[in-house]
Amino acid sequence: MKNLNTIILVALSMFLLSSCTGNAVYLKNTKTYTVTDPTTVQLYSSMNPSVSFEVIGYVSTYTSDASHAGDQLKNNLRVQAAKYGANAIIGFKLNMAETGGGGAQGVAVRYLP
């Protein structure tokens, strides 16, 4: 009976973890900004956009879901950055696995006036 319970627990854990999504935010400081609209957060692969900015922090997201993972990751990253008042994400990187999952990360920044 103990082995059966262990097998059920492992199978249930594998099922629940088979479509995981997660986010991480590492803030540079405790300064707060007005929340921005996620649809306006721009993505730049460059670390040097042509406007002055202040670094808010590092944002990342991942998913193991194979369907539309690239768009989902970009949207998740924008939502996370917007919560902290970001206007853009610089140093944006999108990493996709052949199995369909992947991750995205970058540095959330706020434009200076």
VODO-981571 format. One record per residue: residue number from 1; residue in one letter; x, y, z of N, C-alpha, C, O in turn. Coordinates in steps of 0.02 Angstrom, whole numbers, always signed. Last residue first. Layout:
BEGIN
@resi=NUM resn=a n_east=X n_north=Y n_up=Z ca_east=X ca_north=Y ca_up=Z c_east=X c_north=Y c_up=Z o_east=X o_north=Y o_up=Z
...
//
This chain:
BEGIN
@resi=113 resn=p n_east=+611 n_north=+3087 n_up=-886 ca_east=+583 ca_north=+3144 ca_up=-923 c_east=+637 c_north=+3184 c_up=-959 o_east=+623 o_north=+3233 o_up=-992
@resi=112 resn=l n_east=+661 n_north=+2918 n_up=-914 ca_east=+668 ca_north=+2980 ca_up=-877 c_east=+640 c_north=+3037 c_up=-919 o_east=+645 o_north=+3036 o_up=-980
@resi=111 resn=y n_east=+577 n_north=+2760 n_up=-916 ca_east=+605 ca_north=+2817 ca_up=-953 c_east=+608 c_north=+2878 c_up=-907 o_east=+564 o_north=+2888 o_up=-865
@resi=110 resn=r n_east=+627 n_north=+2621 n_up=-827 ca_east=+578 ca_north=+2675 ca_up=-830 c_east=+611 c_north=+2733 c_up=-865 o_east=+667 o_north=+2753 o_up=-847
@resi=109 resn=v n_east=+652 n_north=+2445 n_up=-858 ca_east=+675 ca_north=+2514 ca_up=-850 c_east=+616 c_north=+2562 c_up=-856 o_east=+564 o_north=+2547 o_up=-885
@resi=108 resn=a n_east=+701 n_north=+2280 n_up=-826 ca_east=+645 ca_north=+2327 ca_up=-829 c_east=+671 c_north=+2397 c_up=-815 o_east=+707 o_north=+2408 o_up=-767
@resi=107 resn=v n_east=+796 n_north=+2173 n_up=-919 ca_east=+801 ca_north=+2224 ca_up=-867 c_east=+744 c_north=+2274 c_up=-877 o_east=+740 o_north=+2307 o_up=-929
@resi=106 resn=g n_east=+748 n_north=+2000 n_up=-948 ca_east=+774 ca_north=+2065 ca_up=-967 c_east=+776 c_north=+2111 c_up=-906 o_east=+759 o_north=+2092 o_up=-850
@resi=105 resn=q n_east=+689 n_north=+1845 n_up=-1019 ca_east=+713 ca_north=+1888 ca_up=-965 c_east=+739 c_north=+1953 c_up=-993 o_east=+750 o_north=+1961 o_up=-1053
@resi=104 resn=a n_east=+603 n_north=+1691 n_up=-1039 ca_east=+619 ca_north=+1758 ca_up=-1064 c_east=+642 c_north=+1799 c_up=-1005 o_east=+619 o_north=+1790 o_up=-948
@resi=103 resn=g n_east=+597 n_north=+1517 n_up=-1088 ca_east=+599 ca_north=+1571 ca_up=-1040 c_east=+616 c_north=+1637 c_up=-1074 o_east=+639 o_north=+1639 o_up=-1131
@resi=102 resn=g n_east=+505 n_north=+1364 n_up=-1124 ca_east=+558 ca_north=+1414 ca_up=-1132 c_east=+555 c_north=+1467 c_up=-1079 o_east=+517 o_north=+1462 o_up=-1031
@resi=101 resn=g n_east=+437 n_north=+1223 n_up=-1215 ca_east=+441 ca_north=+1269 ca_up=-1160 c_east=+495 c_north=+1320 c_up=-1172 o_east=+527 o_north=+1320 o_up=-1225
@resi=100 resn=g n_east=+458 n_north=+1141 n_up=-1329 ca_east=+403 ca_north=+1188 ca_up=-1326 c_east=+405 c_north=+1238 c_up=-1270 o_east=+377 o_north=+1292 o_up=-1277
@resi=99 resn=t n_east=+565 n_north=+1060 n_up=-1355 ca_east=+506 ca_north=+1027 ca_up=-1328 c_east=+448 c_north=+1075 c_up=-1318 o_east=+393 o_north=+1053 o_up=-1301
@resi=98 resn=e n_east=+663 n_north=+1147 n_up=-1389 ca_east=+633 ca_north=+1109 ca_up=-1442 c_east=+569 c_north=+1074 c_up=-1420 o_east=+525 o_north=+1059 o_up=-1460
@resi=97 resn=a n_east=+644 n_north=+1302 n_up=-1300 ca_east=+667 ca_north=+1233 ca_up=-1303 c_east=+632 c_north=+1197 c_up=-1361 o_east=+576 o_north=+1216 o_up=-1379
@resi=96 resn=m n_east=+695 n_north=+1470 n_up=-1314 ca_east=+643 ca_north=+1420 ca_up=-1326 c_east=+676 c_north=+1351 c_up=-1331 o_east=+728 o_north=+1343 o_up=-1361
@resi=95 resn=n n_east=+719 n_north=+1623 n_up=-1243 ca_east=+750 ca_north=+1557 ca_up=-1251 c_east=+695 c_north=+1505 c_up=-1257 o_east=+653 o_north=+1497 o_up=-1213
@resi=94 resn=l n_east=+744 n_north=+1789 n_up=-1267 ca_east=+693 ca_north=+1737 ca_up=-1271 c_east=+728 c_north=+1672 c_up=-1285 o_east=+762 o_north=+1666 o_up=-1336
@resi=93 resn=k n_east=+792 n_north=+1938 n_up=-1190 ca_east=+813 ca_north=+1874 ca_up=-1218 c_east=+755 c_north=+1825 c_up=-1214 o_east=+722 o_north=+1820 o_up=-1162
@resi=92 resn=f n_east=+825 n_north=+2110 n_up=-1182 ca_east=+775 ca_north=+2058 ca_up=-1187 c_east=+804 c_north=+1996 c_up=-1221 o_east=+836 o_north=+2000 o_up=-1273
@resi=91 resn=g n_east=+891 n_north=+2226 n_up=-1148 ca_east=+927 ca_north=+2163 ca_up=-1143 c_east=+880 c_north=+2103 c_up=-1146 o_east=+894 o_north=+2051 o_up=-1116
@resi=90 resn=i n_east=+749 n_north=+2308 n_up=-1071 ca_east=+809 ca_north=+2308 ca_up=-1112 c_east=+847 c_north=+2243 c_up=-1101 o_east=+838 o_north=+2209 o_up=-1050
@resi=89 resn=i n_east=+585 n_north=+2348 n_up=-1076 ca_east=+631 ca_north=+2296 ca_up=-1051 c_east=+690 c_north=+2296 c_up=-1099 o_east=+682 o_north=+2285 o_up=-1159
@resi=88 resn=a n_east=+492 n_north=+2495 n_up=-1026 ca_east=+528 ca_north=+2453 ca_up=-1074 c_east=+566 c_north=+2398 c_up=-1037 o_east=+577 o_north=+2402 o_up=-976
@resi=87 resn=n n_east=+429 n_north=+2557 n_up=-925 ca_east=+409 ca_north=+2576 ca_up=-993 c_east=+439 c_north=+2530 c_up=-1045 o_east=+414 o_north=+2525 o_up=-1101
@resi=86 resn=a n_east=+373 n_north=+2497 n_up=-765 ca_east=+421 ca_north=+2497 ca_up=-821 c_east=+389 c_north=+2521 c_up=-886 o_east=+330 o_north=+2508 o_up=-899
@resi=85 resn=g n_east=+301 n_north=+2484 n_up=-646 ca_east=+305 ca_north=+2548 ca_up=-679 c_east=+353 c_north=+2553 c_up=-736 o_east=+374 o_north=+2608 o_up=-755
@resi=84 resn=y n_east=+280 n_north=+2359 n_up=-596 ca_east=+329 ca_north=+2401 ca_up=-560 c_east=+342 c_north=+2467 c_up=-595 o_east=+388 o_north=+2503 o_up=-577
@resi=83 resn=k n_east=+193 n_north=+2302 n_up=-683 ca_east=+172 ca_north=+2306 ca_up=-613 c_east=+218 c_north=+2353 c_up=-574 o_east=+197 o_north=+2383 o_up=-524
@resi=82 resn=a n_east=+268 n_north=+2293 n_up=-800 ca_east=+218 ca_north=+2347 ca_up=-794 c_east=+195 c_north=+2356 c_up=-721 o_east=+180 o_north=+2412 o_up=-701
@resi=81 resn=a n_east=+340 n_north=+2175 n_up=-782 ca_east=+375 ca_north=+2239 ca_up=-783 c_east=+327 c_north=+2297 c_up=-771 o_east=+344 o_north=+2345 o_up=-736
@resi=80 resn=q n_east=+236 n_north=+2078 n_up=-792 ca_east=+277 ca_north=+2083 ca_up=-732 c_east=+312 c_north=+2151 c_up=-727 o_east=+313 o_north=+2182 o_up=-674
@resi=79 resn=v n_east=+188 n_north=+2104 n_up=-922 ca_east=+144 ca_north=+2111 ca_up=-864 c_east=+184 c_north=+2119 c_up=-800 o_east=+169 o_north=+2162 o_up=-759
@resi=78 resn=r n_east=+302 n_north=+2070 n_up=-999 ca_east=+275 ca_north=+2139 ca_up=-1000 c_east=+230 c_north=+2152 c_up=-939 o_east=+234 o_north=+2205 o_up=-908
@resi=77 resn=l n_east=+310 n_north=+1934 n_up=-971 ca_east=+365 ca_north=+1978 ca_up=-952 c_east=+341 c_north=+2051 c_up=-950 o_east=+358 o_north=+2088 o_up=-904
@resi=76 resn=n n_east=+191 n_north=+1886 n_up=-1028 ca_east=+203 ca_north=+1878 ca_up=-956 c_east=+257 c_north=+1926 c_up=-932 o_east=+251 o_north=+1955 o_up=-878
@resi=75 resn=n n_east=+217 n_north=+1917 n_up=-1164 ca_east=+162 ca_north=+1949 ca_up=-1128 c_east=+171 c_north=+1945 c_up=-1053 o_east=+160 o_north=+1994 o_up=-1017
@resi=74 resn=k n_east=+326 n_north=+1832 n_up=-1190 ca_east=+333 ca_north=+1905 ca_up=-1199 c_east=+278 c_north=+1942 c_up=-1160 o_east=+292 o_north=+1991 o_up=-1126
@resi=73 resn=l n_east=+267 n_north=+1707 n_up=-1165 ca_east=+323 ca_north=+1730 ca_up=-1125 c_east=+333 c_north=+1806 c_up=-1130 o_east=+345 o_north=+1839 o_up=-1080
@resi=72 resn=q n_east=+169 n_north=+1702 n_up=-1264 ca_east=+149 ca_north=+1698 ca_up=-1194 c_east=+205 c_north=+1725 c_up=-1150 o_east=+192 o_north=+1763 o_up=-1103
@resi=71 resn=d n_east=+247 n_north=+1701 n_up=-1380 ca_east=+202 ca_north=+1757 ca_up=-1367 c_east=+182 c_north=+1760 c_up=-1293 o_east=+178 o_north=+1814 o_up=-1264
@resi=70 resn=g n_east=+314 n_north=+1574 n_up=-1357 ca_east=+349 ca_north=+1637 ca_up=-1369 c_east=+307 c_north=+1698 c_up=-1353 o_east=+329 o_north=+1743 o_up=-1317
@resi=69 resn=a n_east=+215 n_north=+1473 n_up=-1342 ca_east=+257 ca_north=+1492 ca_up=-1285 c_east=+292 c_north=+1559 c_up=-1296 o_east=+299 o_north=+1597 o_up=-1248
@resi=68 resn=h n_east=+108 n_north=+1411 n_up=-1412 ca_east=+119 ca_north=+1484 ca_up=-1416 c_east=+164 c_north=+1510 c_up=-1361 o_east=+153 o_north=+1565 o_up=-1335
@resi=67 resn=s n_east=+115 n_north=+1269 n_up=-1317 ca_east=+73 ca_north=+1306 ca_up=-1364 c_east=+85 c_north=+1381 c_up=-1358 o_east=+73 o_north=+1411 o_up=-1306
@resi=66 resn=a n_east=+192 n_north=+1205 n_up=-1219 ca_east=+218 ca_north=+1208 ca_up=-1287 c_east=+177 c_north=+1253 c_up=-1333 o_east=+203 o_north=+1273 o_up=-1385
@resi=65 resn=d n_east=+237 n_north=+1252 n_up=-1057 ca_east=+182 ca_north=+1241 ca_up=-1104 c_east=+206 c_north=+1252 c_up=-1175 o_east=+238 o_north=+1303 o_up=-1190
@resi=64 resn=s n_east=+325 n_north=+1288 n_up=-966 ca_east=+338 ca_north=+1223 ca_up=-997 c_east=+284 c_north=+1206 c_up=-1048 o_east=+285 o_north=+1152 o_up=-1078
@resi=63 resn=t n_east=+396 n_north=+1451 n_up=-946 ca_east=+339 ca_north=+1407 ca_up=-954 c_east=+361 c_north=+1340 c_up=-983 o_east=+410 o_north=+1337 o_up=-1020
@resi=62 resn=y n_east=+453 n_north=+1598 n_up=-860 ca_east=+464 ca_north=+1535 ca_up=-895 c_east=+398 c_north=+1497 c_up=-900 o_east=+351 o_north=+1510 o_up=-863
@resi=61 resn=t n_east=+528 n_north=+1759 n_up=-839 ca_east=+470 ca_north=+1716 ca_up=-839 c_east=+487 c_north=+1652 c_up=-876 o_east=+532 o_north=+1651 o_up=-918
@resi=60 resn=s n_east=+599 n_north=+1903 n_up=-757 ca_east=+604 ca_north=+1842 ca_up=-797 c_east=+540 c_north=+1802 c_up=-790 o_east=+502 o_north=+1810 o_up=-742
@resi=59 resn=v n_east=+682 n_north=+2058 n_up=-730 ca_east=+620 ca_north=+2020 ca_up=-734 c_east=+631 c_north=+1957 c_up=-776 o_east=+669 o_north=+1959 o_up=-825
@resi=58 resn=y n_east=+771 n_north=+2169 n_up=-627 ca_east=+775 ca_north=+2113 ca_up=-673 c_east=+709 c_north=+2074 c_up=-672 o_east=+683 o_north=+2060 o_up=-618
@resi=57 resn=g n_east=+735 n_north=+2346 n_up=-612 ca_east=+757 ca_north=+2281 ca_up=-589 c_east=+757 c_north=+2230 c_up=-645 o_east=+743 o_north=+2246 o_up=-703
@resi=56 resn=i n_east=+740 n_north=+2482 n_up=-651 ca_east=+695 ca_north=+2461 ca_up=-597 c_east=+720 c_north=+2394 c_up=-569 o_east=+725 o_north=+2387 o_up=-508
@resi=55 resn=v n_east=+850 n_north=+2606 n_up=-706 ca_east=+839 ca_north=+2534 ca_up=-698 c_east=+793 c_north=+2521 c_up=-639 o_east=+805 o_north=+2546 o_up=-584
@resi=54 resn=e n_east=+799 n_north=+2740 n_up=-805 ca_east=+820 ca_north=+2719 ca_up=-739 c_east=+803 c_north=+2645 c_up=-733 o_east=+749 o_north=+2623 o_up=-752
@resi=53 resn=f n_east=+852 n_north=+2823 n_up=-958 ca_east=+810 ca_north=+2779 ca_up=-918 c_east=+841 c_north=+2767 c_up=-850 o_east=+900 o_north=+2780 o_up=-838
@resi=52 resn=s n_east=+848 n_north=+2912 n_up=-1113 ca_east=+874 ca_north=+2906 ca_up=-1044 c_east=+825 c_north=+2864 c_up=-1003 o_east=+765 o_north=+2868 o_up=-1012
@resi=51 resn=v n_east=+848 n_north=+2824 n_up=-1272 ca_east=+820 ca_north=+2871 ca_up=-1224 c_east=+851 c_north=+2860 c_up=-1155 o_east=+879 o_north=+2807 o_up=-1140
@resi=50 resn=s n_east=+890 n_north=+2724 n_up=-1356 ca_east=+909 ca_north=+2792 ca_up=-1373 c_east=+879 c_north=+2844 c_up=-1326 o_east=+884 o_north=+2904 o_up=-1340
@resi=49 resn=p n_east=+952 n_north=+2584 n_up=-1259 ca_east=+903 ca_north=+2617 ca_up=-1301 c_east=+921 c_north=+2691 c_up=-1309 o_east=+963 o_north=+2717 o_up=-1272
@resi=48 resn=n n_east=+1059 n_north=+2474 n_up=-1231 ca_east=+1067 ca_north=+2546 ca_up=-1236 c_east=+1015 c_north=+2577 c_up=-1282 o_east=+1031 o_north=+2595 o_up=-1338
@resi=47 resn=m n_east=+1052 n_north=+2340 n_up=-1240 ca_east=+1055 ca_north=+2366 ca_up=-1172 c_east=+1058 c_north=+2442 c_up=-1172 o_east=+1060 o_north=+2473 o_up=-1119
@resi=46 resn=s n_east=+940 n_north=+2266 n_up=-1361 ca_east=+998 ca_north=+2308 ca_up=-1343 c_east=+994 c_north=+2328 c_up=-1270 o_east=+940 o_north=+2333 o_up=-1241
@resi=45 resn=s n_east=+818 n_north=+2213 n_up=-1373 ca_east=+873 ca_north=+2166 ca_up=-1361 c_east=+936 c_north=+2203 c_up=-1341 o_east=+980 o_north=+2175 o_up=-1308
@resi=44 resn=y n_east=+674 n_north=+2278 n_up=-1300 ca_east=+736 ca_north=+2294 ca_up=-1337 c_east=+788 c_north=+2240 c_up=-1322 o_east=+801 o_north=+2225 o_up=-1264
@resi=43 resn=l n_east=+502 n_north=+2304 n_up=-1294 ca_east=+556 ca_north=+2255 ca_up=-1285 c_east=+614 c_north=+2274 c_up=-1329 o_east=+606 o_north=+2286 o_up=-1389
@resi=42 resn=q n_east=+390 n_north=+2413 n_up=-1203 ca_east=+428 ca_north=+2395 ca_up=-1263 c_east=+484 c_north=+2346 c_up=-1246 o_east=+511 o_north=+2347 o_up=-1190
@resi=41 resn=v n_east=+231 n_north=+2419 n_up=-1142 ca_east=+300 ca_north=+2404 ca_up=-1123 c_east=+337 c_north=+2378 c_up=-1185 o_east=+317 o_north=+2328 o_up=-1215
@resi=40 resn=t n_east=+99 n_north=+2431 n_up=-1175 ca_east=+143 ca_north=+2485 ca_up=-1197 c_east=+216 c_north=+2472 c_up=-1180 o_east=+260 o_north=+2510 o_up=-1201
@resi=39 resn=t n_east=+31 n_north=+2328 n_up=-1118 ca_east=+33 ca_north=+2329 ca_up=-1191 c_east=+79 c_north=+2384 c_up=-1218 o_east=+97 o_north=+2383 o_up=-1277
@resi=38 resn=p n_east=+34 n_north=+2356 n_up=-979 ca_east=+79 ca_north=+2305 ca_up=-1007 c_east=+84 c_north=+2307 c_up=-1084 o_east=+137 o_north=+2290 o_up=-1111
@resi=37 resn=d n_east=+36 n_north=+2518 n_up=-921 ca_east=-4 ca_north=+2471 ca_up=-961 c_east=+43 c_north=+2420 c_up=-993 o_east=+88 o_north=+2440 o_up=-1031
@resi=36 resn=t n_east=+111 n_north=+2539 n_up=-757 ca_east=+102 ca_north=+2556 ca_up=-827 c_east=+58 c_north=+2503 c_up=-861 o_east=+45 o_north=+2450 o_up=-833
@resi=35 resn=v n_east=+103 n_north=+2611 n_up=-594 ca_east=+94 ca_north=+2552 ca_up=-637 c_east=+82 c_north=+2575 c_up=-709 o_east=+46 o_north=+2624 o_up=-721
@resi=34 resn=t n_east=+220 n_north=+2728 n_up=-538 ca_east=+151 ca_north=+2716 ca_up=-558 c_east=+150 c_north=+2655 c_up=-605 o_east=+192 o_north=+2649 o_up=-650
@resi=33 resn=y n_east=+348 n_north=+2664 n_up=-429 ca_east=+325 ca_north=+2702 ca_up=-487 c_east=+252 c_north=+2686 c_up=-499 o_east=+226 o_north=+2637 o_up=-473
@resi=32 resn=t n_east=+460 n_north=+2666 n_up=-289 ca_east=+399 ca_north=+2643 ca_up=-322 c_east=+380 c_north=+2691 c_up=-378 o_east=+394 o_north=+2751 o_up=-375
@resi=31 resn=k n_east=+615 n_north=+2603 n_up=-229 ca_east=+578 ca_north=+2658 ca_up=-258 c_east=+517 c_north=+2631 c_up=-296 o_east=+522 o_north=+2581 o_up=-330
@resi=30 resn=t n_east=+699 n_north=+2507 n_up=-180 ca_east=+630 ca_north=+2507 ca_up=-156 c_east=+588 c_north=+2565 c_up=-183 o_east=+532 o_north=+2575 o_up=-161
@resi=29 resn=n n_east=+798 n_north=+2432 n_up=-313 ca_east=+790 ca_north=+2471 ca_up=-252 c_east=+716 c_north=+2470 c_up=-231 o_east=+676 o_north=+2435 o_up=-262
@resi=28 resn=k n_east=+795 n_north=+2329 n_up=-405 ca_east=+859 ca_north=+2361 ca_up=-391 c_east=+856 c_north=+2401 c_up=-326 o_east=+904 o_north=+2402 o_up=-288
@resi=27 resn=l n_east=+707 n_north=+2175 n_up=-388 ca_east=+707 ca_north=+2247 ca_up=-391 c_east=+775 c_north=+2275 c_up=-371 o_east=+809 o_north=+2249 o_up=-326
@resi=26 resn=y n_east=+676 n_north=+2043 n_up=-479 ca_east=+727 ca_north=+2063 ca_up=-431 c_east=+734 c_north=+2139 c_up=-437 o_east=+764 o_north=+2164 o_up=-484
@resi=25 resn=v n_east=+553 n_north=+1926 n_up=-509 ca_east=+569 ca_north=+1996 ca_up=-514 c_east=+620 c_north=+2011 c_up=-459 o_east=+610 o_north=+1994 o_up=-401
@resi=24 resn=a n_east=+489 n_north=+1789 n_up=-602 ca_east=+534 ca_north=+1813 ca_up=-550 c_east=+550 c_north=+1886 c_up=-563 o_east=+559 o_north=+1907 o_up=-620
@resi=23 resn=n n_east=+365 n_north=+1663 n_up=-635 ca_east=+394 ca_north=+1729 ca_up=-645 c_east=+441 c_north=+1745 c_up=-588 o_east=+435 o_north=+1718 o_up=-533
@resi=22 resn=g n_east=+303 n_north=+1517 n_up=-722 ca_east=+327 ca_north=+1554 ca_up=-664 c_east=+358 c_north=+1619 c_up=-683 o_east=+376 o_north=+1630 o_up=-741
@resi=21 resn=t n_east=+211 n_north=+1373 n_up=-759 ca_east=+230 ca_north=+1440 ca_up=-780 c_east=+251 c_north=+1476 c_up=-717 o_east=+221 o_north=+1468 o_up=-664
@resi=20 resn=c n_east=+198 n_north=+1202 n_up=-809 ca_east=+215 ca_north=+1253 ca_up=-760 c_east=+230 c_north=+1320 c_up=-794 o_east=+257 o_north=+1323 o_up=-849
@resi=19 resn=s n_east=+141 n_north=+1073 n_up=-843 ca_east=+125 ca_north=+1135 ca_up=-878 c_east=+137 c_north=+1194 c_up=-831 o_east=+91 o_north=+1232 o_up=-815
@resi=18 resn=s n_east=+180 n_north=+970 n_up=-761 ca_east=+190 ca_north=+962 ca_up=-832 c_east=+175 c_north=+1025 c_up=-872 o_east=+195 o_north=+1031 o_up=-930
@resi=17 resn=l n_east=+151 n_north=+969 n_up=-628 ca_east=+210 ca_north=+1007 ca_up=-649 c_east=+221 c_north=+1005 c_up=-725 o_east=+267 o_north=+1037 o_up=-750
@resi=16 resn=l n_east=+42 n_north=+884 n_up=-618 ca_east=+35 ca_north=+954 ca_up=-599 c_east=+93 c_north=+997 c_up=-624 o_east=+84 o_north=+1056 o_up=-639
@resi=15 resn=f n_east=+101 n_north=+762 n_up=-659 ca_east=+45 ca_north=+791 ca_up=-696 c_east=+39 c_north=+866 c_up=-681 o_east=+31 o_north=+906 o_up=-727
@resi=14 resn=m n_east=+197 n_north=+742 n_up=-561 ca_east=+218 ca_north=+749 ca_up=-630 c_east=+163 c_north=+781 c_up=-672 o_east=+177 o_north=+823 o_up=-714
@resi=13 resn=s n_east=+113 n_north=+728 n_up=-448 ca_east=+162 ca_north=+782 ca_up=-452 c_east=+184 c_north=+794 c_up=-523 o_east=+190 o_north=+852 o_up=-545
@resi=12 resn=l n_east=+45 n_north=+610 n_up=-482 ca_east=+8 ca_north=+673 ca_up=-474 c_east=+55 c_north=+733 c_up=-479 o_east=+38 o_north=+783 o_up=-510
@resi=11 resn=a n_east=+153 n_north=+520 n_up=-481 ca_east=+114 ca_north=+530 ca_up=-543 c_east=+75 c_north=+596 c_up=-539 o_east=+73 o_north=+633 o_up=-588
@resi=10 resn=v n_east=+192 n_north=+528 n_up=-346 ca_east=+239 ca_north=+546 ca_up=-399 c_east=+201 c_north=+561 c_up=-463 o_east=+217 o_north=+610 o_up=-497
@resi=9 resn=l n_east=+73 n_north=+481 n_up=-283 ca_east=+100 ca_north=+547 ca_up=-268 c_east=+148 c_north=+571 c_up=-322 o_east=+145 o_north=+629 o_up=-343
@resi=8 resn=i n_east=+64 n_north=+351 n_up=-336 ca_east=+10 ca_north=+400 ca_up=-349 c_east=+36 c_north=+470 c_up=-337 o_east=+21 o_north=+515 o_up=-376
@resi=7 resn=i n_east=+181 n_north=+296 n_up=-282 ca_east=+173 ca_north=+300 ca_up=-354 c_east=+119 c_north=+351 c_up=-372 o_east=+128 o_north=+390 o_up=-419
@resi=6 resn=t n_east=+151 n_north=+305 n_up=-145 ca_east=+210 ca_north=+340 ca_up=-172 c_east=+203 c_north=+348 c_up=-247 o_east=+217 o_north=+402 o_up=-274
@resi=5 resn=n n_east=+41 n_north=+219 n_up=-138 ca_east=+34 ca_north=+290 ca_up=-119 c_east=+91 c_north=+331 c_up=-148 o_east=+81 o_north=+387 o_up=-171
@resi=4 resn=l n_east=+104 n_north=+99 n_up=-173 ca_east=+50 ca_north=+125 ca_up=-214 c_east=+40 c_north=+200 c_up=-200 o_east=+31 o_north=+239 o_up=-247
@resi=3 resn=n n_east=+192 n_north=+81 n_up=-65 ca_east=+219 ca_north=+91 ca_up=-133 c_east=+166 c_north=+121 c_up=-179 o_east=+182 o_north=+163 o_up=-221
@resi=2 resn=k n_east=+98 n_north=+60 n_up=+38 ca_east=+143 ca_north=+118 ca_up=+41 c_east=+172 c_north=+134 c_up=-28 o_east=+178 o_north=+192 o_up=-47
@resi=1 resn=m n_east=+41 n_north=-60 n_up=+0 ca_east=+0 ca_north=+0 ca_up=+0 c_east=+43 c_north=+63 c_up=+0 o_east=+27 o_north=+112 o_up=-33
//
